[in-house]
């Protein structure tokens, strides 16, 4: 199967979420980038292949395009630029170091480049421009790739060619904000910011990797180091890969290890009063925000009015010399947070804009969500995220976001279970747990829903949650409980021949609580392979750069030294963040239940998406593909149609896989 041509892919994205620069119409105000490259000694198609790949990532960088080719060495590097820092030609890539040894292509931003510039200049180096790329390149020329990427604060994926030693080095940022795919295609070694670029090559594999499909069905995304395509992988966050002149890649080697950071943090906990914890976190986060406000283009921030985004905006307003531009989207209905966001913005004095959410055609939105991702991706919040990015792009070219706070500081309901009753639950005899599980499952989800309707408070999808809890009772440990909570489909049930597949990395973390184990699991894979993929693709589709202050490695390292009760306290997550925010914004303006950002998938599947979903999930189509078993999928669809059970996420997972198959076949 082969993905659609670049022009049709771009057309789908543009018609879905807008296109190019905003009303200013000035290309020099655009930002971020995409990179591609290959090593193929003796290849006659080196330049043509590079051109195919570069076109596939043109939407990531419409401001400028550059190539660097060494036919003798069989190396070709390509870059598409969205200019953020140094809008002049001095920021053009691929970029060659002053000594002529290194050639670099970089996707992303180095936020503290000004600090590193000072010591480079102190050593007598005269820099040509003021781009962050040049600073990183000359850092590499002085100290090597590993030391350079270990020292900087940034989001990046890069490829650096050493002309002297004829070695290629790939690297990806600590938390995986920017993507990087790589692998062998016959005699060639290839890499790119997006899988679609690699699949443009005539020799690329057209078959999905069954192990990746199995992992996707379970988690709703394809976890690193896999990709959906056989033979191509993702570079894990915080890692470097060295590739020899013959195109042989060594194993990924961490230059920064989240597992090590967590282990070290737990062994050296901060034992200070609460007030000092708040001051330390406030200071670290403030510095991260300040660095991420630096740009030569307009910068704003997303503001939902919740804890995460409000904290980022409050700190940005503290360090900015002018009112921060803030944006929220008015989605309407019970999930509309625009009024709360407006109240927070008014209190802080930001330059606030409420963006109306355009009317959504469910079928078009579903198709465009699939087109936006070059792998199957089942997070439905990618739809409103993309619409928000498109609307914000009309006003600014860079936005700060509050992503990452939930995974670092315990913002999800499953963390409450981890710190609360999970340990006690797992301590019960297995027979007792099995009996409780059978009792809970004996009542269908619709029955639990009727019970919830007479209970006080707003209860959402109680039946499905109770049945999930029944499944958790069969877990052997916190990691098993996490797996059960996160699983959409058991590959053994859904696939015709379920292969062995790598699960998410089980966090064997000495001294960790159940809460710490779940946080590490999410930070290792759910955050980079789901949340950050969503942000990267949604923003890059419309030429917006999104920066994530919570994910500076200094702040991440600090969170692992915090006691559990700084994250979860009195049954509520993100205690520390709430304490920081309360210094700037009164509680009554933001202290409310967490609101999701998902479109109404359950209702869509019973209404406007019914015909489309039944067609994609028809037994005849599934049997023809030979990968998925029609029976369990048909049963889940019938259950959902009838209202007996809400299977929206499970069905959406399969639908996005099927939609990806359709797009990849064109």
ABEGO torsion letter per residue (X at the ends): XBBBBAAAAAAAAAAAAEBEBBAAGBAAABBEBBBBEBBBBGBAAAAAAAAAAAAAAAAABAABBBBBBBAAAGBBBBBBBBBABGABAAABOBBBBAAGABBBBBBEBBAAAAAAAAAAAAAGBBBABABAAAAAAAAAAAAEAAAAAAABBBBBBBBBBBAAAGBBBBBBBAAGABBBBBEBBEABBBBBABAAAAAABAABBABBBAAAAAAAAAAGBBBOABBABBGBBBBBBGBBBBBBAAGBBBBBBBABBAAAAAAAAAABBBBBBAAAAAAAAAAAAAAAAAAAABBABBBBBBBAGBAAAAAAAAAAAAABABBBBBBBBBAEEAABAAAAAAAAAAAAGBBBBBBBBBBBBAAAAAAAAAAABABBBABAAAAAAAAAAAAAAAABABBBBABGAAAAAGABAAAAAAABAAAAAAABBAAAAAAAAAAAAABBAAAAAAAAAABBEBBBGAAAAAAAAAAAAABABAAAAAAAAABABBAAAABABBBBBBBBBBBBBBGBBAAAAAAAAAAAAAAAAAAAAAAAAAAAAAGBBBBBAAABAAAAAAAAABBAAAABBGGBBGAAAAAAAAAABBAAAABBBBBBABBBAAAAAABAAAAAAAAAABAAAAAAAGABBAAAAAAAAAAAAAGABBAAAAAAAAAAAAAAAAAAAX
